[in-house]
Amino acid sequence: MRPITMQGQDRKSLVFKFLVIATISMLLPEVALCADLQSMTTKIFGWIKTALTAVGTLVIVAVGIYFLKNLERWKEIFLMCVGIIGATLLIMNADTISRWAFN
């Protein structure tokens, strides 16, 4: 009698699932060990807020430098800055907005 072995596709999907779980556990251990969905989403939103604050600051500084070099196009650059700031504020306050919209 031959032993039961996993076929190629089953093995690939099992390995992929394991790698996804292992990656989440290593990169965000506090998220992987959360007790419920509410605490998990709160931790993910908190992590995203801190990352976006740094990225948003770099983007605004870079756009400011670009603005100083291209003063003749100030209207276009101003609208772009307003859009970037608005999108950053929306993303940073996504948990508050979602609670307001769904409660």
N, C-alpha and C positions, 0 to 999 in steps of 0.2 A: 504494500500500500504506500502510495506517495504522500508526502506531507502537503498540506494546503499552503500555497504560497500566494502572495499578493501579485496581481497582474500589474503591468507597467503603469496604466492610467490611475489605478487605485493608489499605487505607491506614490506617484507624483502628487496627487491631490492631498494625500495624508502628509507628505513632507511639506507641501506648501502651507497647509493649515498649521502645522507645527511651527514653521518658520515665522508665520504671521504672529502667532501667540508669543513666541519667544522674543520677537522683535519688540512687540508692545511691552512685554514684561521688562525688557532691558532698557528701553528708551524712556518709558513712562511707568515705573514700577508702582507709583501711587495710584495711577489710573487702573492698572491691572488688578490691584487688590482692593478696589472700592467695594463697598457693601451693596450699593444700589445704583440705579441709573442716575438719580438726581445728584448724588455726590460725584459720580464719574463725570457728568457734563459740567458740573461746577469746577472741577479740577482742570478739565480740558480748556474751558473758557478762561480760567485764571492763567494757564500756561500760555494760551494764545495772546492774551492781553499784554503780558510782559514782553513777548517776542515782537508783537506788532508795535509796541511803543518804541522800541529800539529801531526797528526797520523804518517806521514812520518818521522818526527824527532824522535818520540818514537821508531819506527821500526829500524831506523838506529842506535840509541843508543843501543837497545837490541841486534842487530846483532853484533855491536862492542864488547859488553861484551861477547857474545858467541864466537866471533873470538879469543879473548884473552884467553878464557878457552880451546879452541881446535885449537892450533896453527899447529898441524900436518895436518889438513884438510884445509889449507889456500886457496888452489885453488878453492875448491868447494864453500867456503864461499865468496870468492872474486867474483865469477860469480853470486852468489845469490845477493850480494850487488849491482852489476852492473845492474842486472835485476830489482831489487826493485827501484833503483834510476831512471832507464829509464822509468819504468811504471809510477812512480810518476810524472816525468816531462811530459810525454805524457798526463796524466790526467789533470795536472795543466794547460797545454797549449792547452786543447781540443778546446776551443773557437777560438783561433788563427788558429789552424790546420784546423778546419772545415770551417772557413772563407776562408782560402787559397785554400782548396780543392774544394769548391763549388762556388767560384767566378772566 
